[in-house]
Structures are given as structure tokens and as C-alpha cells.
Amino acid sequence: MSENPFLAALQKITGGALALNELMAAAQALTQAGQIDQARQLYQVWLAMNGEHPLAFIAHFNCSTLQAQLGDPIAAEASLQATLKVNPDFAPAHINLGSAMERRGAAKDAVEQWKKGVERLTAITGDAIDYKTTLLKQISRVMSDNQQHESSEAALVQALELNAQQRDVLEQYAAARLAQCKWPIGAITPKISRADFLKRFHPLSACAYADDPLFQLGLADHYVDALTQNAGAGESDRRDAPIPQGRRLRIGYVSSDMRAHAVGYLMVNLFEAHDRDAIEVFIYYCGIPADDEINQRIKGAAEHWTDIRALSDDEAAAAIAKDQIDILVDVNGHTRDARLGVFARRPAPVIVNWLGYPGTMGSPFHHYIIGDDWVIPEEYELYYSEKVLRLPCYQPNDRKRVVHPVTPTRASAGLPEDAFVFCCFNAAHKITRFSFERWMEVLRATPDSVLWLLDYNAETNARLRAAAEARGVAGNRLIFAQKIANPYHLARYPLADLFLDTLPYGAHTTASDALWMGVPVLTLSGRCFAARVCGSLVRAAGLPEMVCDSADHFVARAIQLAGADRLSLAAMRQRLLEGRASSTLFDIDGLARALEGLYAEMAGQYRAGRLPEPKLENLAAYLDIGAAYDHDGAEIGLIEAYHAHYEAALAARHRRKPLAADARLWAVAAPDEAPRRLSAAG
């Protein structure tokens, strides 16, 4: 027998003596030895001689996997088609073929392929249930990406009927209901309780669902545990590495959004404003392929750009560790395409949560969160696992943003010429029942007004109009703006008279866009990070009087500005336009210097042995308490006795099973004393 494994297997194939199981073993050995192309050749030669074999579909399928690894997607797709020609019931081929179609941009064909796979699964076996669940999740994801949330939800409901405990399916289900404004959001299959459903929310969905920062903290901790329980630090662990003096600090930013995305629009000017004498900027990009204007500007401003999308968490962490990053900034947090596993491997001595995610990470490896005095006032630091550091205003902005030079007419935008135009261009998932009811209260009191929203999709638009009718407001007073390129979108902002914010997830980039274009923004600040960002931006733009402290105040102020106080509104518009050059909100150079100062402070604390430890005590208890509250029934963030609610529940838990002390609302009492609470106010 030849000593060359490839030639030996080839000889057996041509001699008709290589069984399928031997073929698979030989191909696997070649693959493990890095000889992937030779493994592919073995399958193709075997298939040429055994095309009528009843198990040929397995060879076609394995060959497709090797062709994909070799970067030949056309051949891989052809092999998958051949697989299904031999065995139309082979679900893995339907899954992979749909994925191949999606990668080449044929999302509609991909969904149809996955649907075929679902239809072929008739036998009730463990494998069949797993395959069907995977196919349904793929269908849901692509439908959601294409704004077909109703179809996405239908696929998820089928998946939950198969297994109601799937964390990722429940996450997507909650997101789908939020995106459609399907109230109550917490409606779920009888196979799982509402509290258990809430514990499986994605942290970003929780930000939009309820202004309950202690629940959000507990949920984030639970989510991090679920995603990183098998993530070892390994060779990339640099938590004890020195931060040298005498050279620039090496700052790494990890993000999937350094492109024409809300975060990219916010950050691009920061990279251009960074002081290269103070810091050396490294960007680790984990997003979709991009080459738009924002992406090009960021690449041009950063000294180092590394695309880590195709790298495993281990490989990406190793690349960051090799660059000897001093401070690694997580610009995704708990958002789409985040790389939590990379941070779990601790490839830098200091890890920071900033900008991309409006809340706490609840992780053992994020040391700092960057906010400001309004987003995280001192008395709200207990809602965060990280140590809080502050900028004058936490959000950067692009002073070079491109605005189309022509402002459209109201008629061309579908707006009445003589109406007072309220607007809100926040995404649909931010519109809660409570925010919507406040808007309707305003519209009922201002009969000559309309509400200008983004065009979400036909189903959601119709649902919101029906909700308006049910609350005594004509549905046609809700006008939906088509989604258009950002320069044109910015140019149409001045057609609006007043921007009305949402709670708990308020306007972020949308608010700074409105303020830049001279449109006043009215907001109601809550407790959690997402509920306070808009207030921070409005204050930094010079309009602190537009930050309300109660729901009644918000409604009354909106009615006043649309009626008797329109002169004040006009004056505010002028102040905003004149203040672009001097306001804190748009001072990108000042923010860059302040941020660099925070980085120097972090490095100094680290060198002095004072790196903060994340505060993670009792978070399972806080999660249980938050999940037990009926957030669809009442806004917990607006009750004065918020802390008292948690303290009472903690006391009840302590009586059943003693709780250890934490740095939030609970302190352990002496044996002969009642439990002592840390909070003095709600």
C-alpha cells in the first residue's frame, strides 16, 4: 500500500474497494492534516464512480462543506443541490443551502429553501425536531432582517411549540413583538411563565421594554453567564499585563458598527479628533462588509484597522493581545454582532463599556462604563456593575455630517401645510403602550396637529393607526415618513415643529440629529441609562427646560408648546442653530480631550493597583424580582417607591434564605438585628 494516504485512498476508489465509511475517514484525516483540496478530490472521484449509491447524498454534503472551506461557494451550492436531488428529506442540506443563498444576496430564495426543509420533516424524532427548529430560526432571522416581523413571529411561535425553553428563540420572539408594537409584549405560550420569558429577554430588548435598571442589571449578568460559561481566558489573558509609561496609550475599539450605522455616524468625527500624540488607536471591526463614506472616513482616521469578523473568539482575542492593547473599549455591548466572548478572554488589562449599548454589561470583565452626570447621576451608580466615569456629555457627534442642501416642502413629505407637526423618528421597538398613550393625550388636546413617524412596515403602521383610533385620535393623523438616505433625512427634519421622545428607550442619534437641524426635543427622563440619554443630549444642546420630570409634565409641556407657547419654540429653534458652534453636545474636540483624560486616569488607576472590580452580588435575586413585576401593566420606572419595591422583595427572600450583603439595596444585619436596608429613598 502506498505511503501517501491520498494516493492510497484514490487507488481503492478506482478499484471499487473503498466503502463510504472508509472514504469519510480518509477525507477527515486529510482535512485534519490541512489537505482540504485533496479531501474534496476524494469525494468527487468517489461520487463519479458511485453516483447511484443510496447514501451518495452524504458524500455530496460533505464535499459541499469542503468546497465552502476552499472558498468556492458556487461549487458548494451545486453539491448541496445534488445532495437534495438524492435525498430531498436531508434537513442539514436545506439548512446549508438556504444559508448559501442568503450569503449571495438571495434572501427570498433562502427563506423558500428553508420552508421546503420544514415541509419535508414529517417524522417525529429528536433530530427532526432539532432540524425543524433550526430551519424556523433561520426563516425568522431573515424575515426580521427584511422587516417582515409578522412572518418572523409566526416562525418563532412554531419553534416555541416544539420547545418553549429555547433562550435564543425567546429573545427573538420578544424582539419581534417589540418591533411590531404588539402590546402586551409579555404575551407568551402557556408552556412558559411570563417571568421565565422575561428572564430570557435579550438585554437590548429589556432596555426598550421597561425602565427597570435593577432588572436590566440582573438580566445582563444572567445573559453574560449563559454566553460565556465555556469561555476560558487562555493564552490571550492580559489582565495582569503592565501598561508601560513613556509611550502612547494603546486604545482598542471593538465594534460591528464602524460604517453607515447610528454608532458609526456618532464616532467618525471622534477618530478624526483624537490626539495621536496621546493615544494610538486600534479598531477591531466585526461587522458586515462595508465601504461607505463613514467606513472610509473611520479607516482613514484610525492608525490600525483589523477585521475580526471571520476570526473565532480565540483568534480575535489573540490578535488583540498581540497588539498589546492597554485599554479595550467595547462599543457593541449587548447589541447585534457583539463579540462578548472576545472580552471574556481578557485580552487587555482594562476593559470599558461605552456608547454602543445603553446600559450596564453585568459582566465580570468590564471594569468601567463611561457616562455623564445626567445619564448616570451619582445616586444611580448602584444600577451598574462597572465603575462609572464621566464625560461632559457621554455621546460624540459628527460636526461634518452631510445634509442635503434642499429642504423639501411639507407637501412633498405628505405633511399638511398648516398643522403643528410633532415627530418621532425612533425605531418602532422603542414605542411602548405608555409612550403612545401620552402622545395620544397630546394629540387629543391639540386638534390641529399630526404625528410624523418613520414608515415601519404596512402591518405595524396599521396597528399604530388602529391604536390611535381606539384612543380617540383619527388614524390619518399619524403620518409615516419613508426611509431615505441620511443626508435627505436630515434635510427634512426642519419640517417638524417638535420632537416627542419615547420612554424607556429614548432618542439617541435621532435626538442629536434633530437638535443639529434646529428641532427642539421634548423628553421625559427615567432611571435607566437608555431612559436618560435624550435628557443628557437636550441639556448639552442648551435646552434643559425641555427635560421633563413626570409623565404629566411631559404631556402638559407638549400641549403648551403646540398652543400658547409657540414663540418659545421658535426661540429654541434659533438657539439650537446658533449654538452648534459652542454647545457641549457638538464639541467633538472637547469630548476627545476629555475621553483621552479618562483613558489616562484608567491607566493610572491600573498602575496603582486600583483597577475596579465589577459589582455582581445578589444579581440573581434582583433578576427574579424584576421578572416578577407586570411591566406591561404599569411603568415601574415612574413609581416613587421603586427602591422600596425591591427592598421589600429582598427582605422576603432574606427571610426564606439569607442573602449576603451587596453594594446596592441590601446589607447583612447583625444576628440580633433586623436586616438593614441601604436605600433611604425610592
MOGI-V487133 format. One record per backbone hydrogen bond with DSSP energy under -1.0 kcal/mol. CO is the residue of the C=O (numbers start at 1). NH is the residue of the N-H. E is the energy in kcal/mol with one decimal. If there is no record, write none. Layout:
{{CO;NH;E} {CO;NH;E}}
//
This chain:
{{4;8;-2.7} {5;9;-2.3} {6;10;-2.4} {7;11;-2.4} {8;12;-1.7} {9;13;-2.3} {10;14;-2.5} {11;15;-1.4} {12;17;-3.2} {13;16;-1.9} {19;23;-2.6} {20;24;-2.6} {21;25;-1.8} {22;26;-2.7} {23;27;-2.7} {24;28;-2.3} {25;29;-2.2} {26;30;-2.0} {27;31;-2.4} {28;32;-2.6} {29;33;-1.3} {30;35;-2.9} {31;34;-1.8} {35;39;-1.8} {36;40;-2.3} {37;41;-2.2} {38;42;-2.0} {39;43;-1.8} {40;44;-2.3} {41;45;-2.7} {42;46;-2.5} {43;47;-2.6} {44;48;-1.9} {45;49;-1.2} {46;50;-1.3} {50;53;-2.1} {53;56;-2.0} {55;58;-1.5} {56;60;-2.5} {57;61;-2.4} {58;62;-2.7} {59;63;-2.4} {60;64;-2.1} {61;65;-1.7} {62;66;-1.7} {63;67;-2.5} {64;68;-2.2} {65;69;-1.9} {66;70;-1.8} {67;72;-2.5} {68;71;-1.5} {72;76;-2.2} {73;77;-2.4} {74;78;-2.0} {75;79;-2.3} {76;80;-1.8} {77;81;-2.2} {78;82;-2.2} {79;83;-2.2} {80;84;-2.1} {81;85;-1.5} {82;86;-1.7} {83;87;-2.6} {87;90;-1.8} {89;91;-1.3} {90;93;-1.1} {90;94;-1.2} {91;95;-2.5} {92;96;-2.5} {93;97;-2.8} {94;98;-2.2} {95;99;-1.9} {96;100;-2.4} {97;101;-2.3} {98;102;-2.4} {99;103;-2.2} {100;104;-1.4} {101;106;-2.6} {102;105;-1.8} {105;107;-1.1} {106;110;-2.2} {107;111;-2.3} {108;112;-2.1} {109;113;-2.4} {110;114;-2.4} {111;115;-2.4} {112;116;-2.0} {113;117;-1.9} {114;118;-2.1} {115;119;-2.5} {116;120;-1.7} {118;121;-1.0} {120;122;-1.2} {123;125;-1.2} {125;129;-2.3} {126;130;-2.1} {127;131;-2.9} {128;132;-2.7} {129;133;-2.4} {130;134;-2.3} {131;135;-2.6} {132;136;-2.6} {133;137;-2.4} {134;138;-2.2} {135;139;-2.5} {136;140;-2.6} {137;141;-2.5} {138;142;-2.2} {139;143;-2.4} {140;144;-2.6} {141;145;-2.4} {142;146;-1.4} {143;148;-3.2} {144;147;-2.0} {148;152;-2.0} {149;153;-2.8} {150;154;-2.0} {151;155;-1.9} {152;156;-1.9} {153;157;-2.4} {154;158;-1.6} {155;159;-1.9} {156;160;-2.5} {157;161;-1.7} {158;162;-1.1} {159;163;-1.8} {166;170;-2.4} {167;171;-2.4} {168;172;-2.0} {169;173;-2.5} {170;174;-2.4} {171;175;-2.1} {172;176;-2.5} {173;177;-2.1} {174;178;-2.3} {175;179;-2.5} {176;180;-1.0} {177;182;-2.4} {178;181;-1.3} {181;183;-1.2} {184;187;-1.0} {189;192;-1.8} {193;197;-2.2} {194;198;-2.5} {195;199;-1.7} {197;200;-1.5} {198;201;-1.5} {202;206;-2.0} {203;207;-1.4} {205;209;-1.5} {206;210;-1.9} {210;212;-1.9} {212;216;-2.4} {213;217;-2.1} {214;218;-2.2} {215;219;-2.7} {216;220;-2.5} {217;221;-2.1} {218;222;-2.1} {219;223;-2.6} {220;224;-2.6} {221;225;-2.2} {222;226;-1.9} {223;227;-2.0} {224;228;-2.0} {228;231;-1.7} {230;232;-1.0} {234;237;-1.4} {238;241;-1.5} {249;280;-3.1} {250;326;-2.1} {250;327;-1.9} {251;282;-2.8} {252;329;-3.9} {253;284;-3.2} {254;331;-2.3} {255;286;-2.1} {257;259;-2.3} {259;261;-2.9} {261;265;-2.8} {262;266;-1.6} {263;267;-2.3} {264;268;-2.0} {267;271;-1.7} {268;272;-1.2} {269;273;-1.3} {270;274;-1.5} {275;278;-1.6} {275;279;-2.2} {278;249;-1.6} {280;251;-2.4} {281;304;-1.3} {282;253;-2.9} {283;306;-2.9} {284;255;-2.1} {285;308;-2.8} {292;296;-2.5} {293;297;-2.3} {294;298;-2.4} {295;299;-2.4} {296;300;-2.1} {297;301;-1.5} {298;302;-2.3} {304;283;-2.4} {306;285;-2.6} {308;311;-1.3} {312;316;-3.1} {313;317;-2.6} {314;318;-2.1} {315;319;-2.0} {316;320;-2.1} {317;321;-2.7} {318;322;-2.3} {319;323;-1.2} {320;325;-1.1} {321;324;-1.5} {326;350;-1.4} {327;252;-2.6} {328;352;-2.7} {329;254;-2.7} {330;354;-1.9} {333;335;-1.0} {335;338;-1.7} {339;342;-1.1} {339;343;-1.2} {340;344;-2.0} {343;346;-2.1} {346;238;-3.3} {350;328;-2.9} {351;367;-2.1} {351;368;-1.5} {352;330;-3.6} {353;370;-1.9} {354;356;-2.0} {357;359;-1.9} {367;387;-2.6} {368;353;-2.8} {369;389;-2.4} {371;391;-2.7} {372;376;-2.4} {377;380;-2.2} {378;381;-1.6} {380;383;-1.8} {381;384;-1.8} {385;615;-2.2} {387;369;-2.3} {389;371;-3.0} {398;401;-1.0} {409;413;-1.2} {410;415;-3.1} {411;414;-1.4} {420;450;-2.3} {421;497;-2.7} {421;498;-1.7} {422;452;-3.0} {423;500;-2.8} {427;430;-1.7} {428;431;-2.0} {430;432;-1.0} {432;436;-2.4} {433;437;-2.3} {434;438;-1.8} {435;439;-2.3} {436;440;-2.4} {437;441;-2.0} {438;442;-1.9} {439;443;-2.6} {440;444;-2.5} {441;445;-1.3} {446;449;-1.7} {448;420;-2.0} {450;422;-2.7} {451;479;-2.7} {452;424;-2.4} {453;481;-3.6} {457;461;-2.9} {458;462;-2.2} {459;463;-2.1} {460;464;-2.5} {461;465;-2.2} {462;466;-2.4} {463;467;-2.1} {464;468;-2.1} {465;469;-2.4} {466;470;-2.2} {468;471;-1.1} {468;473;-2.4} {469;472;-1.7} {474;477;-1.9} {475;478;-1.7} {477;451;-3.0} {479;453;-2.9} {481;455;-2.5} {485;489;-2.3} {486;490;-2.9} {487;404;-2.0} {487;491;-1.4} {488;492;-1.2} {490;493;-1.1} {492;495;-1.9} {493;496;-2.6} {498;423;-2.3} {499;522;-3.0} {504;506;-1.0} {508;512;-2.0} {509;513;-2.4} {510;514;-2.0} {511;515;-2.8} {512;516;-2.2} {513;517;-1.7} {514;519;-2.9} {515;518;-1.3} {520;499;-2.7} {522;501;-2.3} {523;548;-3.4} {529;532;-2.1} {529;533;-1.1} {530;506;-1.9} {531;526;-1.5} {532;536;-2.0} {533;537;-2.3} {534;538;-2.8} {535;539;-2.3} {536;540;-2.4} {537;541;-1.5} {538;543;-2.4} {539;542;-1.4} {540;585;-1.6} {543;546;-2.1} {544;547;-1.6} {546;523;-2.3} {548;525;-1.6} {550;554;-2.1} {551;555;-2.2} {552;556;-2.6} {553;557;-2.5} {554;558;-2.1} {555;559;-2.3} {556;560;-2.4} {557;561;-2.5} {558;562;-1.7} {560;565;-2.6} {565;569;-1.3} {566;570;-2.2} {567;571;-2.1} {568;572;-2.2} {569;573;-2.1} {570;574;-1.8} {571;575;-2.3} {572;576;-2.4} {573;577;-2.0} {574;578;-2.5} {575;579;-1.8} {579;583;-2.9} {584;587;-1.3} {586;588;-1.5} {587;591;-2.2} {588;592;-2.4} {589;593;-2.3} {590;594;-2.3} {591;595;-3.0} {592;596;-2.5} {593;597;-1.9} {594;598;-1.9} {595;599;-2.3} {596;600;-2.1} {597;601;-2.1} {598;602;-2.8} {599;603;-2.4} {600;604;-2.3} {601;605;-2.6} {602;606;-2.4} {603;607;-2.6} {604;608;-1.7} {605;610;-3.2} {606;609;-1.8} {618;622;-1.8} {619;623;-2.2} {620;624;-2.2} {621;625;-2.2} {622;626;-2.5} {623;627;-2.7} {624;628;-1.2} {626;629;-1.1} {629;631;-1.5} {630;634;-1.4} {634;636;-1.1} {635;638;-1.3} {636;639;-1.4} {641;645;-2.2} {642;646;-1.5} {643;647;-2.9} {644;648;-2.4} {645;649;-1.6} {646;650;-2.8} {647;651;-2.5} {648;652;-1.9} {649;653;-2.1} {650;654;-2.7} {651;655;-1.8} {652;656;-1.3} {653;657;-3.1} {666;662;-2.6} {670;673;-2.4} {676;667;-1.7}}
//
